[in-house]
Amino acid sequence: MSLRYRVVETMTVTDEALDRIMNAEAAAGWTLESIRFAMSDASRRPAMAFVIFTREVEIADEAS
């Protein structure tokens, strides 16, 4: 088994947008690893988010 990563970038940082991303990736078999926010100097709200997922795959599957 090997661990694969998937990063989804979004500039729409709302609870609804993050819910959609997390639910779609979970349905595709990915597990939420973390969420990283990029902040803007002009606002307290994040300018974008990177939602990071992992999934274990068979080593033979890595070539695809």
PDBQT receptor file of N, H, CA, C and O in Angstrom, charges set to zero:
ATOM      1  N   MET A   1       0.835  -1.180   0.000  1.00  0.00    +0.000 N 
ATOM      2  CA  MET A   1       0.000   0.000   0.000  1.00  0.00    +0.000 C 
ATOM      3  C   MET A   1       0.886   1.252   0.000  1.00  0.00    +0.000 C 
ATOM      4  O   MET A   1       1.986   1.271   0.552  1.00  0.00    +0.000 OA
ATOM      5  N   SER A   2       0.361   2.276  -0.635  1.00  0.00    +0.000 N 
ATOM      6  H   SER A   2      -0.533   2.260  -1.084  1.00  0.00    +0.000 HD
ATOM      7  CA  SER A   2       1.069   3.547  -0.723  1.00  0.00    +0.000 C 
ATOM      8  C   SER A   2       0.068   4.666  -0.467  1.00  0.00    +0.000 C 
ATOM      9  O   SER A   2      -1.100   4.558  -0.840  1.00  0.00    +0.000 OA
ATOM     10  N   LEU A   3       0.519   5.724   0.159  1.00  0.00    +0.000 N 
ATOM     11  H   LEU A   3       1.468   5.812   0.463  1.00  0.00    +0.000 HD
ATOM     12  CA  LEU A   3      -0.347   6.860   0.461  1.00  0.00    +0.000 C 
ATOM     13  C   LEU A   3      -0.296   7.868  -0.675  1.00  0.00    +0.000 C 
ATOM     14  O   LEU A   3       0.783   8.307  -1.073  1.00  0.00    +0.000 OA
ATOM     15  N   ARG A   4      -1.453   8.233  -1.195  1.00  0.00    +0.000 N 
ATOM     16  H   ARG A   4      -2.329   7.876  -0.872  1.00  0.00    +0.000 HD
ATOM     17  CA  ARG A   4      -1.562   9.237  -2.261  1.00  0.00    +0.000 C 
ATOM     18  C   ARG A   4      -2.195  10.485  -1.672  1.00  0.00    +0.000 C 
ATOM     19  O   ARG A   4      -3.021  10.403  -0.763  1.00  0.00    +0.000 OA
ATOM     20  N   TYR A   5      -1.806  11.639  -2.192  1.00  0.00    +0.000 N 
ATOM     21  H   TYR A   5      -1.135  11.705  -2.931  1.00  0.00    +0.000 HD
ATOM     22  CA  TYR A   5      -2.344  12.916  -1.744  1.00  0.00    +0.000 C 
ATOM     23  C   TYR A   5      -3.113  13.582  -2.867  1.00  0.00    +0.000 C 
ATOM     24  O   TYR A   5      -2.804  13.394  -4.044  1.00  0.00    +0.000 OA
ATOM     25  N   ARG A   6      -4.120  14.362  -2.494  1.00  0.00    +0.000 N 
ATOM     26  H   ARG A   6      -4.371  14.514  -1.538  1.00  0.00    +0.000 HD
ATOM     27  CA  ARG A   6      -4.886  15.180  -3.442  1.00  0.00    +0.000 C 
ATOM     28  C   ARG A   6      -5.082  16.538  -2.784  1.00  0.00    +0.000 C 
ATOM     29  O   ARG A   6      -5.484  16.616  -1.623  1.00  0.00    +0.000 OA
ATOM     30  N   VAL A   7      -4.800  17.606  -3.522  1.00  0.00    +0.000 N 
ATOM     31  H   VAL A   7      -4.473  17.542  -4.465  1.00  0.00    +0.000 HD
ATOM     32  CA  VAL A   7      -4.978  18.967  -3.020  1.00  0.00    +0.000 C 
ATOM     33  C   VAL A   7      -6.023  19.656  -3.889  1.00  0.00    +0.000 C 
ATOM     34  O   VAL A   7      -5.904  19.691  -5.114  1.00  0.00    +0.000 OA
ATOM     35  N   VAL A   8      -7.043  20.202  -3.242  1.00  0.00    +0.000 N 
ATOM     36  H   VAL A   8      -7.140  20.173  -2.248  1.00  0.00    +0.000 HD
ATOM     37  CA  VAL A   8      -8.080  20.953  -3.939  1.00  0.00    +0.000 C 
ATOM     38  C   VAL A   8      -7.953  22.404  -3.489  1.00  0.00    +0.000 C 
ATOM     39  O   VAL A   8      -8.009  22.697  -2.295  1.00  0.00    +0.000 OA
ATOM     40  N   GLU A   9      -7.783  23.301  -4.443  1.00  0.00    +0.000 N 
ATOM     41  H   GLU A   9      -7.737  23.062  -5.413  1.00  0.00    +0.000 HD
ATOM     42  CA  GLU A   9      -7.622  24.726  -4.171  1.00  0.00    +0.000 C 
ATOM     43  C   GLU A   9      -8.952  25.427  -4.435  1.00  0.00    +0.000 C 
ATOM     44  O   GLU A   9      -9.618  25.164  -5.437  1.00  0.00    +0.000 OA
ATOM     45  N   THR A  10      -9.326  26.320  -3.524  1.00  0.00    +0.000 N 
ATOM     46  H   THR A  10      -8.785  26.533  -2.710  1.00  0.00    +0.000 HD
ATOM     47  CA  THR A  10     -10.536  27.095  -3.734  1.00  0.00    +0.000 C 
ATOM     48  C   THR A  10     -10.331  28.545  -3.310  1.00  0.00    +0.000 C 
ATOM     49  O   THR A  10      -9.702  28.831  -2.291  1.00  0.00    +0.000 OA
ATOM     50  N   MET A  11     -10.870  29.442  -4.109  1.00  0.00    +0.000 N 
ATOM     51  H   MET A  11     -11.380  29.210  -4.937  1.00  0.00    +0.000 HD
ATOM     52  CA  MET A  11     -10.834  30.861  -3.760  1.00  0.00    +0.000 C 
ATOM     53  C   MET A  11     -12.158  31.293  -3.126  1.00  0.00    +0.000 C 
ATOM     54  O   MET A  11     -12.291  32.425  -2.661  1.00  0.00    +0.000 OA
ATOM     55  N   THR A  12     -13.125  30.390  -3.112  1.00  0.00    +0.000 N 
ATOM     56  H   THR A  12     -13.017  29.470  -3.489  1.00  0.00    +0.000 HD
ATOM     57  CA  THR A  12     -14.395  30.634  -2.437  1.00  0.00    +0.000 C 
ATOM     58  C   THR A  12     -14.316  29.942  -1.082  1.00  0.00    +0.000 C 
ATOM     59  O   THR A  12     -14.544  28.736  -0.980  1.00  0.00    +0.000 OA
ATOM     60  N   VAL A  13     -13.995  30.703  -0.048  1.00  0.00    +0.000 N 
ATOM     61  H   VAL A  13     -13.810  31.683  -0.131  1.00  0.00    +0.000 HD
ATOM     62  CA  VAL A  13     -13.770  30.125   1.274  1.00  0.00    +0.000 C 
ATOM     63  C   VAL A  13     -14.997  30.408   2.146  1.00  0.00    +0.000 C 
ATOM     64  O   VAL A  13     -14.997  31.295   3.000  1.00  0.00    +0.000 OA
ATOM     65  N   THR A  14     -16.034  29.620   1.894  1.00  0.00    +0.000 N 
ATOM     66  H   THR A  14     -16.035  28.900   1.200  1.00  0.00    +0.000 HD
ATOM     67  CA  THR A  14     -17.247  29.672   2.714  1.00  0.00    +0.000 C 
ATOM     68  C   THR A  14     -17.516  28.267   3.233  1.00  0.00    +0.000 C 
ATOM     69  O   THR A  14     -16.970  27.286   2.728  1.00  0.00    +0.000 OA
ATOM     70  N   ASP A  15     -18.366  28.188   4.253  1.00  0.00    +0.000 N 
ATOM     71  H   ASP A  15     -18.809  28.985   4.664  1.00  0.00    +0.000 HD
ATOM     72  CA  ASP A  15     -18.678  26.860   4.774  1.00  0.00    +0.000 C 
ATOM     73  C   ASP A  15     -19.353  25.996   3.718  1.00  0.00    +0.000 C 
ATOM     74  O   ASP A  15     -19.114  24.790   3.657  1.00  0.00    +0.000 OA
ATOM     75  N   GLU A  16     -20.194  26.604   2.887  1.00  0.00    +0.000 N 
ATOM     76  H   GLU A  16     -20.389  27.584   2.936  1.00  0.00    +0.000 HD
ATOM     77  CA  GLU A  16     -20.878  25.835   1.844  1.00  0.00    +0.000 C 
ATOM     78  C   GLU A  16     -19.890  25.290   0.807  1.00  0.00    +0.000 C 
ATOM     79  O   GLU A  16     -19.993  24.134   0.396  1.00  0.00    +0.000 OA
ATOM     80  N   ALA A  17     -18.940  26.120   0.390  1.00  0.00    +0.000 N 
ATOM     81  H   ALA A  17     -18.856  27.058   0.725  1.00  0.00    +0.000 HD
ATOM     82  CA  ALA A  17     -17.950  25.688  -0.603  1.00  0.00    +0.000 C 
ATOM     83  C   ALA A  17     -17.061  24.582  -0.034  1.00  0.00    +0.000 C 
ATOM     84  O   ALA A  17     -16.778  23.598  -0.717  1.00  0.00    +0.000 OA
ATOM     85  N   LEU A  18     -16.626  24.740   1.202  1.00  0.00    +0.000 N 
ATOM     86  H   LEU A  18     -16.856  25.540   1.757  1.00  0.00    +0.000 HD
ATOM     87  CA  LEU A  18     -15.786  23.710   1.815  1.00  0.00    +0.000 C 
ATOM     88  C   LEU A  18     -16.572  22.424   2.036  1.00  0.00    +0.000 C 
ATOM     89  O   LEU A  18     -16.026  21.335   1.859  1.00  0.00    +0.000 OA
ATOM     90  N   ASP A  19     -17.856  22.528   2.422  1.00  0.00    +0.000 N 
ATOM     91  H   ASP A  19     -18.300  23.412   2.566  1.00  0.00    +0.000 HD
ATOM     92  CA  ASP A  19     -18.702  21.343   2.550  1.00  0.00    +0.000 C 
ATOM     93  C   ASP A  19     -18.793  20.588   1.232  1.00  0.00    +0.000 C 
ATOM     94  O   ASP A  19     -18.658  19.365   1.202  1.00  0.00    +0.000 OA
ATOM     95  N   ARG A  20     -19.023  21.318   0.138  1.00  0.00    +0.000 N 
ATOM     96  H   ARG A  20     -19.133  22.311   0.162  1.00  0.00    +0.000 HD
ATOM     97  CA  ARG A  20     -19.143  20.672  -1.176  1.00  0.00    +0.000 C 
ATOM     98  C   ARG A  20     -17.863  19.933  -1.543  1.00  0.00    +0.000 C 
ATOM     99  O   ARG A  20     -17.909  18.795  -2.010  1.00  0.00    +0.000 OA
ATOM    100  N   ILE A  21     -16.730  20.578  -1.333  1.00  0.00    +0.000 N 
ATOM    101  H   ILE A  21     -16.693  21.502  -0.954  1.00  0.00    +0.000 HD
ATOM    102  CA  ILE A  21     -15.435  19.958  -1.657  1.00  0.00    +0.000 C 
ATOM    103  C   ILE A  21     -15.227  18.701  -0.818  1.00  0.00    +0.000 C 
ATOM    104  O   ILE A  21     -14.898  17.641  -1.351  1.00  0.00    +0.000 OA
ATOM    105  N   MET A  22     -15.419  18.820   0.495  1.00  0.00    +0.000 N 
ATOM    106  H   MET A  22     -15.686  19.680   0.929  1.00  0.00    +0.000 HD
ATOM    107  CA  MET A  22     -15.174  17.672   1.376  1.00  0.00    +0.000 C 
ATOM    108  C   MET A  22     -16.126  16.516   1.090  1.00  0.00    +0.000 C 
ATOM    109  O   MET A  22     -15.701  15.361   1.077  1.00  0.00    +0.000 OA
ATOM    110  N   ASN A  23     -17.397  16.803   0.862  1.00  0.00    +0.000 N 
ATOM    111  H   ASN A  23     -17.743  17.741   0.872  1.00  0.00    +0.000 HD
ATOM    112  CA  ASN A  23     -18.363  15.735   0.581  1.00  0.00    +0.000 C 
ATOM    113  C   ASN A  23     -18.087  15.056  -0.760  1.00  0.00    +0.000 C 
ATOM    114  O   ASN A  23     -18.210  13.837  -0.872  1.00  0.00    +0.000 OA
ATOM    115  N   ALA A  24     -17.717  15.834  -1.773  1.00  0.00    +0.000 N 
ATOM    116  H   ALA A  24     -17.618  16.825  -1.681  1.00  0.00    +0.000 HD
ATOM    117  CA  ALA A  24     -17.416  15.251  -3.089  1.00  0.00    +0.000 C 
ATOM    118  C   ALA A  24     -16.189  14.352  -3.023  1.00  0.00    +0.000 C 
ATOM    119  O   ALA A  24     -16.194  13.256  -3.583  1.00  0.00    +0.000 OA
ATOM    120  N   GLU A  25     -15.149  14.799  -2.352  1.00  0.00    +0.000 N 
ATOM    121  H   GLU A  25     -15.145  15.689  -1.897  1.00  0.00    +0.000 HD
ATOM    122  CA  GLU A  25     -13.925  14.000  -2.274  1.00  0.00    +0.000 C 
ATOM    123  C   GLU A  25     -14.109  12.775  -1.379  1.00  0.00    +0.000 C 
ATOM    124  O   GLU A  25     -13.548  11.716  -1.663  1.00  0.00    +0.000 OA
ATOM    125  N   ALA A  26     -14.883  12.903  -0.309  1.00  0.00    +0.000 N 
ATOM    126  H   ALA A  26     -15.339  13.763  -0.078  1.00  0.00    +0.000 HD
ATOM    127  CA  ALA A  26     -15.167  11.749   0.551  1.00  0.00    +0.000 C 
ATOM    128  C   ALA A  26     -15.950  10.697  -0.225  1.00  0.00    +0.000 C 
ATOM    129  O   ALA A  26     -15.697   9.501  -0.083  1.00  0.00    +0.000 OA
ATOM    130  N   ALA A  27     -16.896  11.138  -1.041  1.00  0.00    +0.000 N 
ATOM    131  H   ALA A  27     -17.101  12.110  -1.157  1.00  0.00    +0.000 HD
ATOM    132  CA  ALA A  27     -17.673  10.196  -1.862  1.00  0.00    +0.000 C 
ATOM    133  C   ALA A  27     -16.788   9.482  -2.876  1.00  0.00    +0.000 C 
ATOM    134  O   ALA A  27     -17.097   8.365  -3.292  1.00  0.00    +0.000 OA
ATOM    135  N   ALA A  28     -15.682  10.124  -3.277  1.00  0.00    +0.000 N 
ATOM    136  H   ALA A  28     -15.431  11.031  -2.939  1.00  0.00    +0.000 HD
ATOM    137  CA  ALA A  28     -14.749   9.518  -4.232  1.00  0.00    +0.000 C 
ATOM    138  C   ALA A  28     -13.691   8.666  -3.525  1.00  0.00    +0.000 C 
ATOM    139  O   ALA A  28     -12.781   8.149  -4.174  1.00  0.00    +0.000 OA
ATOM    140  N   GLY A  29     -13.803   8.516  -2.197  1.00  0.00    +0.000 N 
ATOM    141  H   GLY A  29     -14.541   8.936  -1.670  1.00  0.00    +0.000 HD
ATOM    142  CA  GLY A  29     -12.888   7.643  -1.474  1.00  0.00    +0.000 C 
ATOM    143  C   GLY A  29     -11.705   8.323  -0.813  1.00  0.00    +0.000 C 
ATOM    144  O   GLY A  29     -10.827   7.639  -0.286  1.00  0.00    +0.000 OA
ATOM    145  N   TRP A  30     -11.654   9.641  -0.825  1.00  0.00    +0.000 N 
ATOM    146  H   TRP A  30     -12.367  10.196  -1.254  1.00  0.00    +0.000 HD
ATOM    147  CA  TRP A  30     -10.558  10.374  -0.210  1.00  0.00    +0.000 C 
ATOM    148  C   TRP A  30     -10.893  10.696   1.241  1.00  0.00    +0.000 C 
ATOM    149  O   TRP A  30     -12.060  10.872   1.590  1.00  0.00    +0.000 OA
ATOM    150  N   THR A  31      -9.858  10.774   2.094  1.00  0.00    +0.000 N 
ATOM    151  H   THR A  31      -8.909  10.632   1.811  1.00  0.00    +0.000 HD
ATOM    152  CA  THR A  31     -10.002  11.109   3.506  1.00  0.00    +0.000 C 
ATOM    153  C   THR A  31      -9.389  12.483   3.747  1.00  0.00    +0.000 C 
ATOM    154  O   THR A  31      -8.274  12.760   3.305  1.00  0.00    +0.000 OA
ATOM    155  N   LEU A  32     -10.125  13.339   4.449  1.00  0.00    +0.000 N 
ATOM    156  H   LEU A  32     -11.030  13.114   4.808  1.00  0.00    +0.000 HD
ATOM    157  CA  LEU A  32      -9.626  14.684   4.740  1.00  0.00    +0.000 C 
ATOM    158  C   LEU A  32      -8.384  14.606   5.612  1.00  0.00    +0.000 C 
ATOM    159  O   LEU A  32      -8.398  13.973   6.668  1.00  0.00    +0.000 OA
ATOM    160  N   GLU A  33      -7.319  15.245   5.175  1.00  0.00    +0.000 N 
ATOM    161  H   GLU A  33      -7.308  15.760   4.317  1.00  0.00    +0.000 HD
ATOM    162  CA  GLU A  33      -6.065  15.306   5.930  1.00  0.00    +0.000 C 
ATOM    163  C   GLU A  33      -5.971  16.628   6.680  1.00  0.00    +0.000 C 
ATOM    164  O   GLU A  33      -5.732  16.646   7.888  1.00  0.00    +0.000 OA
ATOM    165  N   SER A  34      -6.162  17.745   5.959  1.00  0.00    +0.000 N 
ATOM    166  H   SER A  34      -6.356  17.730   4.978  1.00  0.00    +0.000 HD
ATOM    167  CA  SER A  34      -6.088  19.064   6.593  1.00  0.00    +0.000 C 
ATOM    168  C   SER A  34      -6.617  20.130   5.646  1.00  0.00    +0.000 C 
ATOM    169  O   SER A  34      -6.843  19.882   4.461  1.00  0.00    +0.000 OA
ATOM    170  N   ILE A  35      -6.807  21.321   6.198  1.00  0.00    +0.000 N 
ATOM    171  H   ILE A  35      -6.624  21.522   7.160  1.00  0.00    +0.000 HD
ATOM    172  CA  ILE A  35      -7.187  22.488   5.404  1.00  0.00    +0.000 C 
ATOM    173  C   ILE A  35      -6.208  23.593   5.759  1.00  0.00    +0.000 C 
ATOM    174  O   ILE A  35      -6.001  23.900   6.933  1.00  0.00    +0.000 OA
ATOM    175  N   ARG A  36      -5.609  24.185   4.742  1.00  0.00    +0.000 N 
ATOM    176  H   ARG A  36      -5.776  23.935   3.788  1.00  0.00    +0.000 HD
ATOM    177  CA  ARG A  36      -4.667  25.298   4.926  1.00  0.00    +0.000 C 
ATOM    178  C   ARG A  36      -5.283  26.547   4.323  1.00  0.00    +0.000 C 
ATOM    179  O   ARG A  36      -5.788  26.519   3.201  1.00  0.00    +0.000 OA
ATOM    180  N   PHE A  37      -5.242  27.634   5.063  1.00  0.00    +0.000 N 
ATOM    181  H   PHE A  37      -4.832  27.656   5.975  1.00  0.00    +0.000 HD
ATOM    182  CA  PHE A  37      -5.817  28.883   4.599  1.00  0.00    +0.000 C 
ATOM    183  C   PHE A  37      -4.718  29.872   4.243  1.00  0.00    +0.000 C 
ATOM    184  O   PHE A  37      -3.718  29.990   4.951  1.00  0.00    +0.000 OA
ATOM    185  N   ALA A  38      -4.917  30.585   3.131  1.00  0.00    +0.000 N 
ATOM    186  H   ALA A  38      -5.729  30.490   2.556  1.00  0.00    +0.000 HD
ATOM    187  CA  ALA A  38      -4.009  31.670   2.722  1.00  0.00    +0.000 C 
ATOM    188  C   ALA A  38      -4.723  32.971   3.056  1.00  0.00    +0.000 C 
ATOM    189  O   ALA A  38      -5.806  33.251   2.543  1.00  0.00    +0.000 OA
ATOM    190  N   MET A  39      -4.109  33.745   3.907  1.00  0.00    +0.000 N 
ATOM    191  H   MET A  39      -3.229  33.517   4.324  1.00  0.00    +0.000 HD
ATOM    192  CA  MET A  39      -4.728  34.977   4.384  1.00  0.00    +0.000 C 
ATOM    193  C   MET A  39      -4.340  36.165   3.502  1.00  0.00    +0.000 C 
ATOM    194  O   MET A  39      -3.292  36.177   2.856  1.00  0.00    +0.000 OA
ATOM    195  N   SER A  40      -5.216  37.148   3.501  1.00  0.00    +0.000 N 
ATOM    196  H   SER A  40      -6.067  37.139   4.025  1.00  0.00    +0.000 HD
ATOM    197  CA  SER A  40      -4.966  38.395   2.785  1.00  0.00    +0.000 C 
ATOM    198  C   SER A  40      -4.671  39.479   3.807  1.00  0.00    +0.000 C 
ATOM    199  O   SER A  40      -5.277  39.499   4.879  1.00  0.00    +0.000 OA
ATOM    200  N   ASP A  41      -3.753  40.378   3.492  1.00  0.00    +0.000 N 
ATOM    201  H   ASP A  41      -3.261  40.362   2.621  1.00  0.00    +0.000 HD
ATOM    202  CA  ASP A  41      -3.449  41.484   4.401  1.00  0.00    +0.000 C 
ATOM    203  C   ASP A  41      -4.625  42.452   4.525  1.00  0.00    +0.000 C 
ATOM    204  O   ASP A  41      -4.758  43.140   5.537  1.00  0.00    +0.000 OA
ATOM    205  N   ALA A  42      -5.468  42.506   3.510  1.00  0.00    +0.000 N 
ATOM    206  H   ALA A  42      -5.359  41.948   2.688  1.00  0.00    +0.000 HD
ATOM    207  CA  ALA A  42      -6.560  43.475   3.478  1.00  0.00    +0.000 C 
ATOM    208  C   ALA A  42      -7.810  43.001   4.219  1.00  0.00    +0.000 C 
ATOM    209  O   ALA A  42      -8.745  43.782   4.393  1.00  0.00    +0.000 OA
ATOM    210  N   SER A  43      -7.850  41.750   4.658  1.00  0.00    +0.000 N 
ATOM    211  H   SER A  43      -7.091  41.115   4.517  1.00  0.00    +0.000 HD
ATOM    212  CA  SER A  43      -9.066  41.217   5.266  1.00  0.00    +0.000 C 
ATOM    213  C   SER A  43      -8.729  40.174   6.319  1.00  0.00    +0.000 C 
ATOM    214  O   SER A  43      -7.668  39.550   6.279  1.00  0.00    +0.000 OA
ATOM    215  N   ARG A  44      -9.632  39.998   7.245  1.00  0.00    +0.000 N 
ATOM    216  H   ARG A  44     -10.493  40.505   7.277  1.00  0.00    +0.000 HD
ATOM    217  CA  ARG A  44      -9.468  38.935   8.239  1.00  0.00    +0.000 C 
ATOM    218  C   ARG A  44      -9.869  37.577   7.675  1.00  0.00    +0.000 C 
ATOM    219  O   ARG A  44      -9.456  36.543   8.199  1.00  0.00    +0.000 OA
ATOM    220  N   ARG A  45     -10.666  37.570   6.615  1.00  0.00    +0.000 N 
ATOM    221  H   ARG A  45     -11.001  38.410   6.189  1.00  0.00    +0.000 HD
ATOM    222  CA  ARG A  45     -11.124  36.319   6.007  1.00  0.00    +0.000 C 
ATOM    223  C   ARG A  45     -10.037  35.745   5.102  1.00  0.00    +0.000 C 
ATOM    224  O   ARG A  45      -9.280  36.495   4.486  1.00  0.00    +0.000 OA
ATOM    225  N   PRO A  46      -9.961  34.441   5.025  1.00  0.00    +0.000 N 
ATOM    226  CA  PRO A  46      -8.974  33.820   4.132  1.00  0.00    +0.000 C 
ATOM    227  C   PRO A  46      -9.250  34.170   2.673  1.00  0.00    +0.000 C 
ATOM    228  O   PRO A  46     -10.404  34.251   2.251  1.00  0.00    +0.000 OA
ATOM    229  N   ALA A  47      -8.192  34.375   1.916  1.00  0.00    +0.000 N 
ATOM    230  H   ALA A  47      -7.254  34.310   2.259  1.00  0.00    +0.000 HD
ATOM    231  CA  ALA A  47      -8.313  34.670   0.484  1.00  0.00    +0.000 C 
ATOM    232  C   ALA A  47      -8.520  33.385  -0.308  1.00  0.00    +0.000 C 
ATOM    233  O   ALA A  47      -9.160  33.398  -1.359  1.00  0.00    +0.000 OA
ATOM    234  N   MET A  48      -7.986  32.290   0.187  1.00  0.00    +0.000 N 
ATOM    235  H   MET A  48      -7.466  32.280   1.041  1.00  0.00    +0.000 HD
ATOM    236  CA  MET A  48      -8.151  30.996  -0.471  1.00  0.00    +0.000 C 
ATOM    237  C   MET A  48      -7.854  29.880   0.519  1.00  0.00    +0.000 C 
ATOM    238  O   MET A  48      -7.300  30.106   1.595  1.00  0.00    +0.000 OA
ATOM    239  N   ALA A  49      -8.241  28.664   0.125  1.00  0.00    +0.000 N 
ATOM    240  H   ALA A  49      -8.692  28.480  -0.749  1.00  0.00    +0.000 HD
ATOM    241  CA  ALA A  49      -7.998  27.502   0.978  1.00  0.00    +0.000 C 
ATOM    242  C   ALA A  49      -7.469  26.355   0.126  1.00  0.00    +0.000 C 
ATOM    243  O   ALA A  49      -7.825  26.208  -1.043  1.00  0.00    +0.000 OA
ATOM    244  N   PHE A  50      -6.625  25.559   0.733  1.00  0.00    +0.000 N 
ATOM    245  H   PHE A  50      -6.336  25.679   1.683  1.00  0.00    +0.000 HD
ATOM    246  CA  PHE A  50      -6.110  24.338   0.132  1.00  0.00    +0.000 C 
ATOM    247  C   PHE A  50      -6.617  23.192   1.002  1.00  0.00    +0.000 C 
ATOM    248  O   PHE A  50      -6.234  23.071   2.166  1.00  0.00    +0.000 OA
ATOM    249  N   VAL A  51      -7.474  22.358   0.437  1.00  0.00    +0.000 N 
ATOM    250  H   VAL A  51      -7.785  22.456  -0.509  1.00  0.00    +0.000 HD
ATOM    251  CA  VAL A  51      -8.061  21.244   1.164  1.00  0.00    +0.000 C 
ATOM    252  C   VAL A  51      -7.294  19.994   0.747  1.00  0.00    +0.000 C 
ATOM    253  O   VAL A  51      -7.278  19.627  -0.428  1.00  0.00    +0.000 OA
ATOM    254  N   ILE A  52      -6.661  19.348   1.716  1.00  0.00    +0.000 N 
ATOM    255  H   ILE A  52      -6.674  19.646   2.671  1.00  0.00    +0.000 HD
ATOM    256  CA  ILE A  52      -5.739  18.254   1.434  1.00  0.00    +0.000 C 
ATOM    257  C   ILE A  52      -6.371  16.928   1.875  1.00  0.00    +0.000 C 
ATOM    258  O   ILE A  52      -6.856  16.789   2.998  1.00  0.00    +0.000 OA
ATOM    259  N   PHE A  53      -6.348  15.963   0.952  1.00  0.00    +0.000 N 
ATOM    260  H   PHE A  53      -5.954  16.076   0.040  1.00  0.00    +0.000 HD
ATOM    261  CA  PHE A  53      -6.932  14.640   1.177  1.00  0.00    +0.000 C 
ATOM    262  C   PHE A  53      -5.868  13.574   0.970  1.00  0.00    +0.000 C 
ATOM    263  O   PHE A  53      -4.875  13.794   0.278  1.00  0.00    +0.000 OA
ATOM    264  N   THR A  54      -6.092  12.411   1.583  1.00  0.00    +0.000 N 
ATOM    265  H   THR A  54      -6.899  12.232   2.146  1.00  0.00    +0.000 HD
ATOM    266  CA  THR A  54      -5.219  11.255   1.371  1.00  0.00    +0.000 C 
ATOM    267  C   THR A  54      -6.070  10.034   1.072  1.00  0.00    +0.000 C 
ATOM    268  O   THR A  54      -7.269   9.995   1.351  1.00  0.00    +0.000 OA
ATOM    269  N   ARG A  55      -5.407   9.036   0.492  1.00  0.00    +0.000 N 
ATOM    270  H   ARG A  55      -4.434   9.068   0.266  1.00  0.00    +0.000 HD
ATOM    271  CA  ARG A  55      -6.051   7.739   0.245  1.00  0.00    +0.000 C 
ATOM    272  C   ARG A  55      -4.949   6.717   0.045  1.00  0.00    +0.000 C 
ATOM    273  O   ARG A  55      -3.936   6.993  -0.597  1.00  0.00    +0.000 OA
ATOM    274  N   GLU A  56      -5.158   5.534   0.601  1.00  0.00    +0.000 N 
ATOM    275  H   GLU A  56      -5.982   5.310   1.122  1.00  0.00    +0.000 HD
ATOM    276  CA  GLU A  56      -4.205   4.441   0.392  1.00  0.00    +0.000 C 
ATOM    277  C   GLU A  56      -4.558   3.728  -0.894  1.00  0.00    +0.000 C 
ATOM    278  O   GLU A  56      -5.726   3.446  -1.162  1.00  0.00    +0.000 OA
ATOM    279  N   VAL A  57      -3.541   3.439  -1.689  1.00  0.00    +0.000 N 
ATOM    280  H   VAL A  57      -2.592   3.668  -1.472  1.00  0.00    +0.000 HD
ATOM    281  CA  VAL A  57      -3.734   2.740  -2.954  1.00  0.00    +0.000 C 
ATOM    282  C   VAL A  57      -2.742   1.585  -3.034  1.00  0.00    +0.000 C 
ATOM    283  O   VAL A  57      -1.699   1.588  -2.379  1.00  0.00    +0.000 OA
ATOM    284  N   GLU A  58      -3.090   0.615  -3.839  1.00  0.00    +0.000 N 
ATOM    285  H   GLU A  58      -3.937   0.613  -4.370  1.00  0.00    +0.000 HD
ATOM    286  CA  GLU A  58      -2.167  -0.498  -4.106  1.00  0.00    +0.000 C 
ATOM    287  C   GLU A  58      -0.988   0.062  -4.889  1.00  0.00    +0.000 C 
ATOM    288  O   GLU A  58      -1.171   0.974  -5.696  1.00  0.00    +0.000 OA
ATOM    289  N   ILE A  59       0.175  -0.439  -4.681  1.00  0.00    +0.000 N 
ATOM    290  H   ILE A  59       0.323  -1.180  -4.025  1.00  0.00    +0.000 HD
ATOM    291  CA  ILE A  59       1.371   0.034  -5.373  1.00  0.00    +0.000 C 
ATOM    292  C   ILE A  59       1.214  -0.126  -6.884  1.00  0.00    +0.000 C 
ATOM    293  O   ILE A  59       1.696   0.722  -7.635  1.00  0.00    +0.000 OA
ATOM    294  N   ALA A  60       0.572  -1.160  -7.337  1.00  0.00    +0.000 N 
ATOM    295  H   ALA A  60       0.180  -1.848  -6.726  1.00  0.00    +0.000 HD
ATOM    296  CA  ALA A  60       0.368  -1.363  -8.778  1.00  0.00    +0.000 C 
ATOM    297  C   ALA A  60      -0.538  -0.272  -9.359  1.00  0.00    +0.000 C 
ATOM    298  O   ALA A  60      -0.436   0.029 -10.548  1.00  0.00    +0.000 OA
ATOM    299  N   ASP A  61      -1.428   0.333  -8.544  1.00  0.00    +0.000 N 
ATOM    300  H   ASP A  61      -1.511   0.089  -7.578  1.00  0.00    +0.000 HD
ATOM    301  CA  ASP A  61      -2.340   1.377  -8.991  1.00  0.00    +0.000 C 
ATOM    302  C   ASP A  61      -1.655   2.723  -9.194  1.00  0.00    +0.000 C 
ATOM    303  O   ASP A  61      -2.229   3.603  -9.835  1.00  0.00    +0.000 OA
ATOM    304  N   GLU A  62      -0.454   2.910  -8.673  1.00  0.00    +0.000 N 
ATOM    305  H   GLU A  62       0.013   2.195  -8.152  1.00  0.00    +0.000 HD
ATOM    306  CA  GLU A  62       0.224   4.197  -8.727  1.00  0.00    +0.000 C 
ATOM    307  C   GLU A  62       0.537   4.634 -10.161  1.00  0.00    +0.000 C 
ATOM    308  O   GLU A  62       0.604   5.835 -10.423  1.00  0.00    +0.000 OA
ATOM    309  N   ALA A  63       0.725   3.727 -11.069  1.00  0.00    +0.000 N 
ATOM    310  H   ALA A  63       0.670   2.751 -10.856  1.00  0.00    +0.000 HD
ATOM    311  CA  ALA A  63       1.073   4.090 -12.447  1.00  0.00    +0.000 C 
ATOM    312  C   ALA A  63      -0.097   4.752 -13.157  1.00  0.00    +0.000 C 
ATOM    313  O   ALA A  63       0.111   5.469 -14.136  1.00  0.00    +0.000 OA
ATOM    314  N   SER A  64      -1.325   4.530 -12.693  1.00  0.00    +0.000 N 
ATOM    315  H   SER A  64      -1.495   3.947 -11.898  1.00  0.00    +0.000 HD
ATOM    316  CA  SER A  64      -2.493   5.118 -13.360  1.00  0.00    +0.000 C 
ATOM    317  C   SER A  64      -2.870   6.452 -12.798  1.00  0.00    +0.000 C 
ATOM    318  O   SER A  64      -3.832   7.066 -13.260  1.00  0.00    +0.000 OA
TER     319      SER A  64
